Amino acid sequence: MTRALLVIDMQRGFDDLDFWGPTANPDCEANVAALVDRWKSDDEPVVVVRHDSRSEGSPLHPSSPGNALVDAVAVVEPALLLTKNVNSAFYGDPDLHAWLGEHGIRELVICGIQTNMCVETTARMAGNLGYDVTVVLDATRTFDLSAEIAGLGTVTRTAAELMTSTALVLQQGGFARVVRTADMI
């Protein structure tokens, strides 16, 4: 076994669009489920990552029902269940980099939520650590962003724009290959 599927933050709290705002890619969960099924049928390791927010008002806080994994992922018996409270799965518990090294895994296929946050940060770190990284873009999703930024004024990007930008940066920056679910199954 030299590759693993990293399923990042597929949690019920991300269905709270009143909290997160508009999203893109309604097929994300089905595509993640298809990847998980493929990995399980090939007897390859699936690593499930769960975000345990430190903010008590977050739908991802451990005391919130939104912290629970979505059904397609909750039924999986992962090779590793990792919890984190920052963007990168490499800063979680247990230590992902150590676990991958112990198991001789050098190739990571990444999917989950949010495309431009935890998925992108984990993919960038994995690339910097020397892993062969693939991000399955249509098995990710994110949310619209808008912020007041000094010198730029109000900057707004749709979820679809953010997904496209993440794909461009990851692939052209040499961090990861970007593919579709159909390419992987």
URWOGI-V919605 format. One record per residue. RES is the residue in one letter. OMEGA is omega in degrees with one decimal (999 if undefined). NEAR is the number of other ideal C-beta (glycine too) atoms within 10 Angstrom. D_CENTER is the distance of its C-alpha to the mean C-alpha in whole Angstrom. Layout:
# URWOGI-V919605
{{RES/OMEGA/NEAR/D_CENTER} {RES/OMEGA/NEAR/D_CENTER}}
This chain:
# URWOGI-V919605
{{M/-178.7/12/21} {T/178.3/10/20} {R/177.9/17/16} {A/173.2/25/13} {L/174.9/28/10} {L/178.8/25/7} {V/-170.5/29/6} {I/167.4/29/3} {D/176.1/24/6} {M/-172.3/28/7} {Q/-177.0/25/11} {R/-179.0/17/14} {G/178.6/21/14} {F/174.3/24/12} {D/-179.9/13/15} {D/-175.8/14/17} {L/173.3/10/18} {D/178.9/6/21} {F/-171.6/14/19} {W/-177.0/17/16} {G/-177.6/14/18} {P/-178.0/10/18} {T/176.8/19/15} {A/174.2/19/14} {N/178.0/18/14} {P/179.6/8/15} {D/-175.8/13/14} {C/-175.3/25/11} {E/178.6/20/11} {A/179.1/13/14} {N/175.4/23/13} {V/179.2/26/10} {A/178.7/20/13} {A/177.7/19/15} {L/179.4/23/13} {V/178.9/22/13} {D/-179.7/13/17} {R/-179.4/16/17} {W/179.9/22/16} {K/-179.9/14/18} {S/177.0/9/21} {D/-179.8/11/21} {D/176.4/7/21} {E/-174.4/17/18} {P/173.5/18/16} {V/176.1/21/13} {V/179.3/24/11} {V/-179.7/23/9} {V/179.0/27/8} {R/178.2/21/9} {H/175.7/27/10} {D/-176.6/17/14} {S/175.4/19/15} {R/-177.9/10/18} {S/-178.4/10/20} {E/179.0/9/22} {G/-177.5/8/21} {S/174.0/18/18} {P/-179.8/19/17} {L/177.1/23/14} {H/-178.4/18/17} {P/179.4/14/18} {S/-178.4/10/21} {S/174.6/19/20} {P/178.9/10/19} {G/177.5/17/16} {N/-177.5/19/15} {A/176.7/14/15} {L/175.4/19/13} {V/-173.9/20/13} {D/-176.5/11/16} {A/-179.1/18/15} {V/-178.3/22/12} {A/-178.0/12/15} {V/-177.5/10/18} {V/168.9/19/16} {E/-173.2/8/18} {P/171.4/17/15} {A/178.5/17/17} {L/170.9/17/15} {L/-176.1/16/14} {L/174.0/20/12} {T/-179.4/15/13} {K/174.1/21/12} {N/174.8/15/13} {V/-175.7/12/12} {N/-173.1/20/9} {S/174.8/19/9} {A/178.1/29/9} {F/174.0/20/12} {Y/-180.0/16/14} {G/180.0/23/13} {D/1.8/11/16} {P/-176.4/10/17} {D/-176.6/13/17} {L/-177.9/26/14} {H/179.0/15/16} {A/-178.7/10/19} {W/179.1/17/18} {L/178.8/23/17} {G/179.0/12/20} {E/-177.4/9/22} {H/177.1/15/21} {G/-177.7/8/22} {I/-178.8/20/18} {R/-178.3/13/18} {E/179.6/15/15} {L/173.2/24/12} {V/-170.4/24/10} {I/175.3/29/6} {C/174.8/27/5} {G/-172.4/30/3} {I/-12.5/28/4} {Q/-176.5/25/6} {T/-172.0/30/6} {N/179.6/23/9} {M/-173.4/19/8} {C/177.7/23/5} {V/-178.6/31/4} {E/-178.5/26/7} {T/178.6/18/9} {T/179.2/28/8} {A/179.0/30/9} {R/-179.8/20/12} {M/179.3/19/13} {A/177.4/26/12} {G/178.7/18/15} {N/178.9/12/17} {L/174.9/14/17} {G/176.8/8/19} {Y/170.9/21/16} {D/-168.8/15/16} {V/172.5/24/13} {T/174.2/22/12} {V/179.6/28/9} {V/-169.5/27/10} {L/-178.1/26/10} {D/171.4/19/11} {A/173.3/31/9} {T/169.9/29/7} {R/179.3/27/9} {T/-173.0/28/10} {F/176.1/20/13} {D/176.1/16/16} {L/174.0/16/17} {S/179.8/11/21} {A/172.3/10/23} {E/-176.7/8/26} {I/-178.2/9/26} {A/177.6/5/29} {G/-179.1/4/31} {L/-175.6/8/29} {G/179.2/8/29} {T/179.3/8/27} {V/-178.9/10/24} {T/175.1/9/22} {R/176.0/16/19} {T/177.1/17/18} {A/179.5/21/15} {A/177.6/16/16} {E/179.5/15/17} {L/177.8/21/14} {M/179.2/24/12} {T/178.7/16/15} {S/178.1/14/16} {T/178.8/24/12} {A/-179.6/19/13} {L/-177.5/11/16} {V/-178.8/16/16} {L/-176.4/25/13} {Q/-176.7/15/16} {Q/176.6/9/19} {G/178.4/11/18} {G/-180.0/10/18} {F/-172.6/19/15} {A/165.7/28/13} {R/177.3/15/15} {V/-176.1/22/13} {V/175.1/17/14} {R/178.8/12/14} {T/-179.3/20/14} {A/178.1/10/18} {D/-174.6/12/18} {M/-178.0/17/16} {I/999/14/18}}
